[in-house]
């Protein structure tokens, strides 16, 4: 399977291209903000959902950032 790394973070894997809008550092920053902030009780389910999605994206970007 061919893998092409282009300048700017474009990856082509198996004929499909993907450009993630955030860098690893930006994802880490957002996760840190979520972890350090205080929320109203009614916001907690939404915050947990967003955190899980960000963590999933972080893992994906980190995995595909490895050479």
C-alpha positions as CSV (number, residue, x, y, z in Angstrom):
1,X,0.0,0.0,0.0
2,X,1.5,3.3,-1.1
3,X,1.8,6.1,1.5
4,X,2.5,9.7,0.4
5,X,3.4,12.4,2.9
6,X,3.0,15.9,1.5
7,X,4.2,19.1,3.0
8,X,1.4,20.5,5.3
9,X,0.3,17.2,6.7
10,X,-1.6,15.8,3.8
11,X,-1.6,12.0,3.9
12,X,-2.8,9.7,1.2
13,X,-3.4,6.2,2.4
14,X,-4.9,3.5,0.2
15,X,-6.1,6.1,-2.4
16,X,-7.8,8.3,0.2
17,X,-6.6,11.7,1.2
18,X,-7.2,13.3,4.7
19,X,-6.2,16.6,6.1
20,X,-6.9,17.1,9.8
21,X,-7.7,20.7,10.7
22,X,-5.9,20.6,14.0
23,X,-2.3,19.8,15.0
24,X,-1.4,17.5,17.9
25,X,-0.5,20.6,20.0
26,X,-3.8,22.2,19.3
27,X,-5.7,19.0,20.3
28,X,-3.6,18.8,23.5
29,X,-4.4,22.4,24.2
30,X,-8.2,21.9,23.8
31,X,-8.1,18.7,26.0
32,X,-6.2,20.6,28.7
33,X,-8.7,23.4,28.6
34,X,-11.6,20.9,29.0
35,X,-9.8,19.1,31.8
36,X,-9.0,22.3,33.8
37,X,-12.3,24.1,33.4
38,X,-15.3,24.1,35.7
39,X,-18.8,23.3,34.4
40,X,-22.4,23.4,35.4
41,X,-23.8,19.9,36.2
42,X,-26.1,20.0,33.2
43,X,-23.1,20.6,30.9
44,X,-21.1,17.5,32.0
45,X,-22.6,15.0,29.6
46,X,-22.0,17.3,26.6
47,X,-18.4,18.0,27.8
48,X,-17.7,14.3,28.3
49,X,-19.0,13.6,24.7
50,X,-16.8,16.3,23.3
51,X,-13.8,15.2,25.3
52,X,-14.2,11.6,24.0
53,X,-14.3,12.8,20.4
54,X,-11.3,15.0,20.9
55,X,-9.4,12.1,22.4
56,X,-10.3,9.9,19.5
57,X,-9.1,12.5,17.0
58,X,-5.9,13.0,19.1
59,X,-5.2,9.3,18.9
60,X,-5.9,9.2,15.1
61,X,-3.6,12.2,14.4
62,X,-0.9,10.9,16.7
63,X,-1.0,7.5,15.0
64,X,-0.7,8.9,11.5
65,X,1.9,11.5,12.5
66,X,4.5,8.7,13.2
67,X,7.0,8.1,10.4
